[in-house]
Structure formats: structure tokens, C-alpha cells
Amino acid sequence: MAITHARRAAGAGGMAPARLPAVARTIPVPRAPAVSRAPASGGLAAPVDARERHAPDAIVLAIVVALTGLGILMVYSSSAMAGYADGDGTLATVGPQSVWAAVGMVGMLIAMRSDYRWLRLLSMPALVGAGILLALVLFSPWRVEVSGSTQWLKLPGIPVIQPGEFAKLALVVYIAHWMARRGAAIGSIRGGLVPFIVIVAPFLVLIFKSPDLGSTAVLGVTVVVMLFVAGGNPFGILALGGGAVLAAALFLKDYQLERLQAFENPFDTALTTGFHSVQGLLALGLGGLFGAGLGDRAAAGGIILPNAHNDYIFAVVGQEFGFVGASLVVIAFMLLAWRGMRISLAAPDTFGALLAAGITAYLCVQAFVNIGVVVTLLPVTGITLPFVSAGGSSLIVSLAAVGILLSISRETAAHGGWVDASGDRGRRHGRAHLPGPGRRPLAPRPAGRA
């Protein structure tokens, strides 16, 4: 698009204009921002799907990078001497963890720079693939058993993976897509709650049977949060939660029931079922206000802390950095929850809003469960602290999820709230029942815009 200056009037007599150089004749004019319109449904005019593109949320990025760096430090501190004593070397655990962190960071950057809407096309294949992997964990010769649990899978040619971690993200993506397509029908029992249970229940059962009670609880709470945000029937959600707890209680294994009994007073069973809880509390107590210092846990008592590099790594943080260091980790996850909800509220479409809410809930609920177990707010269950605990599958999936969250944060609705994307609209699908943000967008409005 250009403005041509060759028509300058030379006088009133209609003389030919002076010939100008090509550069002087054409001055480019900036194009107006592209504005796409979602197709209308039901004969009504569709809202303008105007988006503001900007840099990703810097606070989320800084928090995740800091937690990942802290995790590598804590994994090394908690595993180096044990690896040396076993003859595996001081880098036996932290070495692979550093590799997984690098792979996860690359995946996070790729996801951050990609358009999150493409995930809608991948949601169904990813969900089916996750379901197949979960089934292989229970019914294939490639399953790997550790301490009576078969949560891991060793397929030919690839390292050991934990399919439950991939299933969490796959289910969150698909549920966000399904709810966005479902629209206002998600608020009904027959059109929303019943199909929701049909989709979610098989995955929760497969993870529960592995057995992995912690991941089952995290995934269940996450998808219920998404259902509530999308406008699900509140009475139906309460009934669903009560029924899920009752069903889980009926199928608990003996050792899980013993953990529940030890939860009341772990010091009564300090040498048996309450051992993990007591040792975690002692580690936190020995850390004091400022901790013993990095790698100086022996100076603070040198207690035996089982699973120090994964499930109980928060106790290592508390012992080496004290109450102050542990509090900073808790504050970091609280900030992540706050920024994640802001990203959800400012998302430009229904799918992005639900996906951001689901990813934020998944990461923060898992962090709450892990920390709650260490400080004995919750019964003992094996689950990692996102970004900090050792575990390749957990770290890669968590960083990829943050990349998707950052991709959503790169776009906000220009009018200060979300609008329906074209993929959310159709003849049979109305607008999803999400509340408006009631605040200004994360990105500043361009100058001159009304």
C-alpha cells in the first residue's frame, strides 16, 4: 500500500506534474493490524476477534527458570553422597536431570513461540496415545515396578518414562478443547457432567490402578477446576467430588490405608508407616530459620531422609535453606498461580482461557500436594514437586506446559476480555460460560485506540 506523490499540481493550467524519483514518489504506509472475525452462528453478528500480541509473561518465565535451577541444585545436594556411596558417582542422578532440564527448556521455548491453537488438532491423538501408554503400564511386559508401584514404562529404544505425567497434560488440553466446543451446554447434567465423567473416568482409573493415588488426586482436582471455570453445574460438581472420594476409599490398598491411619499421629509409628513423615518434619526443624547451608545437612544432624531427591526434596530445601528458603519456594508457586489465573482471564478465546486455567491448576495443585505431604498436612503419597524434584517425565511435561501457558500469555483480547475464537463457534456449539475478567488487559492498549 503506498501513497503516490506524482500528482502534485503544477498550476491551474493542467500542466503535467514534475517527474520524481521512484523513492520519492512512493512512501510506504504501515498496515493496520489484522482483525479477524469469527464466523457467526445463528444469524447473529460475530464479535471481533482482535488480539494484541506482545512478549510472554516475564514473571512466569522467571519463576520457572529459578525453580528449575533450584531443582538441579537440590537434586545434586540430596543425591551426590548417596551416589558416591553406592559406587554410581556423584553425578549419577543430577546428570540425567540436567539433560532433562535442557530438553524441557527447549520444548518450553518451542511451545512458547508456537500458536497454542494448533493443540486443538493434536488434542485427540495425544489423548488416545496417553491412554495407550497408561494401558501398557498395567498390561504389558515393558512395565517397570519400583517399590511395588508400576508407574513407569521401558519401551525399546527410549529411556524409562512415566506415562501418568504425559496423561495429565494430554487430558488438560483435550478437556479445554472439548469444553470450548461444548459451549453453554457444559452447565447441564446430561450435556455437560455425564460426558465429562465418561471422558475423564477411564484415565483416572488407569492412573489409580498403577497405583498412583497422588497423581489421580491431582488430575481429578485439575479437571474439576476446569469444569467449574467453564460453568459446570455446581451441585453436580459437589456430587461428583463426593462420589469420587467414596469410590477411591473403597478400592484403597492395605498400605494406603495404613498411611491414612499413620497420618493422624506419625510419631506413634515413627519406625514403620510414619517414618517418612517424621523424617521430613525433623529435616524441616533442623533447618531452623536460615538453614544449615547448601550441602551441609550433616552439620544439622545428618538424618536419614528417604526419597530426598524427588518426593521429599522440599524437606531438603527447608533443611539447607531454612524457613526462609522454603517460604520462598511456596511464594514462587503462589505467584505462579496468580499469574496463571491472570493469563486465563486475559486470554483471547475460550480454549485459551480454559487451557491456561487447567495448566495453572495442574502445576499448583501438584505443588500443594507435594508440600502438604512433607509438612504432614496430607497423608503420604508419592508425587514430585514440579520443576524441583528429580524425574525426567515430570520435568519435561511441566516445562512444556509452562511453554503453552506462555504462548497464551503472548496474546490478549484487545478489548480487555476474551472473545470466542472461530474454533469455538459452530451451529451446535454456543459460547462457553466463562465470566468476564472485569479488569484491564495484561498488554497496554496501543496509543490512540478508543
Rosetta blueprint (number, residue, H / E / L):
1 M L
2 A E
3 I E
4 T E
5 H L
6 A L
7 R L
8 R L
9 A L
10 A L
11 G L
12 A L
13 G L
14 G L
15 M L
16 A L
17 P L
18 A L
19 R L
20 L L
21 P L
22 A H
23 V H
24 A H
25 R H
26 T E
27 I E
28 P E
29 V L
30 P L
31 R L
32 A L
33 P L
34 A L
35 V L
36 S E
37 R E
38 A L
39 P L
40 A L
41 S L
42 G L
43 G L
44 L L
45 A L
46 A L
47 P L
48 V E
49 D E
50 A L
51 R E
52 E E
53 R E
54 H L
55 A L
56 P L
57 D L
58 A H
59 I H
60 V H
61 L H
62 A H
63 I H
64 V H
65 V H
66 A H
67 L H
68 T H
69 G H
70 L H
71 G H
72 I H
73 L H
74 M H
75 V H
76 Y H
77 S H
78 S H
79 S H
80 A H
81 M H
82 A H
83 G H
84 Y H
85 A H
86 D H
87 G L
88 D L
89 G L
90 T L
91 L L
92 A L
93 T L
94 V H
95 G H
96 P H
97 Q H
98 S H
99 V H
100 W H
101 A H
102 A H
103 V H
104 G H
105 M H
106 V H
107 G H
108 M H
109 L H
110 I H
111 A H
112 M H
113 R H
114 S L
115 D L
116 Y H
117 R H
118 W H
119 L H
120 R H
121 L H
122 L H
123 S H
124 M H
125 P H
126 A H
127 L H
128 V H
129 G H
130 A H
131 G H
132 I H
133 L H
134 L H
135 A H
136 L H
137 V H
138 L H
139 F H
140 S L
141 P L
142 W L
143 R E
144 V E
145 E E
146 V E
147 S L
148 G L
149 S E
150 T E
151 Q E
152 W E
153 L E
154 K L
155 L L
156 P L
157 G L
158 I L
159 P L
160 V L
161 I E
162 Q L
163 P H
164 G H
165 E H
166 F H
167 A H
168 K H
169 L H
170 A H
171 L H
172 V H
173 V H
174 Y H
175 I H
176 A H
177 H H
178 W H
179 M H
180 A H
181 R H
182 R H
183 G H
184 A H
185 A H
186 I H
187 G H
188 S L
189 I H
190 R H
191 G H
192 G H
193 L H
194 V H
195 P H
196 F H
197 I H
198 V H
199 I H
200 V H
201 A H
202 P H
203 F H
204 L H
205 V H
206 L H
207 I H
208 F H
209 K L
210 S L
211 P L
212 D L
213 L H
214 G H
215 S H
216 T H
217 A H
218 V H
219 L H
220 G H
221 V H
222 T H
223 V H
224 V H
225 V H
226 M H
227 L H
228 F H
229 V H
230 A L
231 G L
232 G L
233 N L
234 P H
235 F H
236 G H
237 I H
238 L H
239 A H
240 L H
241 G H
242 G H
243 G H
244 A H
245 V H
246 L H
247 A H
248 A H
249 A H
250 L H
251 F L
252 L L
253 K L
254 D H
255 Y H
256 Q H
257 L H
258 E H
259 R H
260 L H
261 Q H
262 A H
263 F H
264 E L
265 N L
266 P H
267 F H
268 D H
269 T H
270 A L
271 L L
272 T L
273 T L
274 G L
275 F H
276 H H
277 S H
278 V H
279 Q H
280 G H
281 L H
282 L H
283 A H
284 L H
285 G H
286 L H
287 G H
288 G L
289 L L
290 F L
291 G L
292 A L
293 G L
294 L L
295 G L
296 D L
297 R L
298 A H
299 A H
300 A H
301 G L
302 G L
303 I L
304 I L
305 L L
306 P L
307 N L
308 A L
309 H L
310 N L
311 D L
312 Y L
313 I H
314 F H
315 A H
316 V H
317 V H
318 G H
319 Q H
320 E H
321 F H
322 G H
323 F H
324 V H
325 G H
326 A H
327 S H
328 L H
329 V H
330 V H
331 I H
332 A H
333 F H
334 M H
335 L H
336 L H
337 A H
338 W H
339 R H
340 G H
341 M H
342 R H
343 I H
344 S H
345 L H
346 A H
347 A L
348 P L
349 D L
350 T H
351 F H
352 G H
353 A H
354 L H
355 L H
356 A H
357 A H
358 G H
359 I H
360 T H
361 A H
362 Y H
363 L H
364 C H
365 V H
366 Q H
367 A H
368 F H
369 V H
370 N H
371 I H
372 G H
373 V H
374 V H
375 V L
376 T L
377 L L
378 L L
379 P L
380 V L
381 T L
382 G L
383 I L
384 T L
385 L L
386 P L
387 F L
388 V L
389 S L
390 A L
391 G L
392 G H
393 S H
394 S H
395 L H
396 I H
397 V H
398 S H
399 L H
400 A H
401 A H
402 V H
403 G H
404 I H
405 L H
406 L H
407 S H
408 I H
409 S H
410 R L
411 E E
412 T E
413 A E
414 A L
415 H L
416 G L
417 G L
418 W L
419 V L
420 D L
421 A L
422 S H
423 G H
424 D H
425 R L
426 G E
427 R L
428 R L
429 H E
430 G L
431 R L
432 A L
433 H L
434 L L
435 P L
436 G L
437 P L
438 G L
439 R L
440 R L
441 P L
442 L L
443 A L
444 P L
445 R L
446 P L
447 A L
448 G L
449 R L
450 A L
